[in-house]
Amino acid sequence: MNVAFHPDVYKQLQHLPRTVFAAALSAIIALSHNPRPAGVKKLVGGHSDWRIRIGEYRIVYEIDNATNTLTILGVAHRRDAYR
C-alpha cells in the first residue's frame, strides 16, 4: 500500500519526543503492510478515517482502497489528535 502524508504531518513529526518519533515511524511502516491491525479504531463521522494508539499519542489516517493509498492525516498527543 502506498503511504502519503498530509503537509502538516512533517511538522508534527518534528515536534515529537525522540522515542515517540521512532515508535510512530515504525507504526507507519507497519501500517503500509497492514492498514487495519489489531487495536485500530474507525473514527465516528469520518468516511474512511482510522486511528492507532502509540502510548499517549495517536496516528490518524485515511484508507483509500480504490487507489490503494494510506494517507497520514495527523500524529499528535491524544488531547490534540482529534481537533
N, C-alpha and C positions, 0 to 999 in steps of 0.2 A: 504494500500500500504506500502511495506517495504521501509525504508529510509536507504541509505548507504552514507557514507561521503568519499570524496577523502582525502587522508592523509594530504594534505596541509590545508584543511579547519579547522582543530583543531587549528592550529597556527593562522590562520586568525581570528577565533572567539576570541581568547585570546587577540588580539590587538584592538578589537572594544571598543568604549566607552560603559560604562555600560548600558545606555539607549538603544543604538542601539543593544547591545547584547541581551537584553531582548526582543526587538521587533523582532530581527532575529530568536530567538528561538521560539517565538510564531508563526511567519510566517512559519517556517519549520514544526512545529507541524500541522498547518493548511494545508500545502501542502500535508502532508501524508494522509489527508482525501479527499482533492480536489486538484489534481495536476495542474489543469488549471482554477484557479479562475479568477474573473474579474480583468482586469488590467495586466494580464500576457502577455508577448510578446514572440513569437518564434524568435530565433536568425537566421539571414541570414547566410547561409553557414554551419550551424550545422544541422545534420540529425534529431536529436531529442533534441536539446538544447533550453532551455527556460530561461527567466529571469523575476524576480519580483522586484519591487522597494520597498525600505524601506527608505523613505526620500532621503538622498544623497547616500545611499548605495544600492547595488544590490546583489541579490542571483541568481547565475547562476546554473542551474541544468539540468539534463537529465532524460527523462522518458523512461523506457523500459517496454512496455506493455506486451511483451512476458513473462518476469519473474516477472511482477508486482512490479518493483523496481524503486524508485526515487533516483538518485544519486546526491548529492550536490557537485558541482564542484568548487564553489568559493563563498566567501562572502567578498566583498570589496567595497571601495569607488568607485563612478561611474567613476572617472578618471582612475582607475586601474583595473576595473572589467573585461574588455574585452581583456586584454593583455595576 
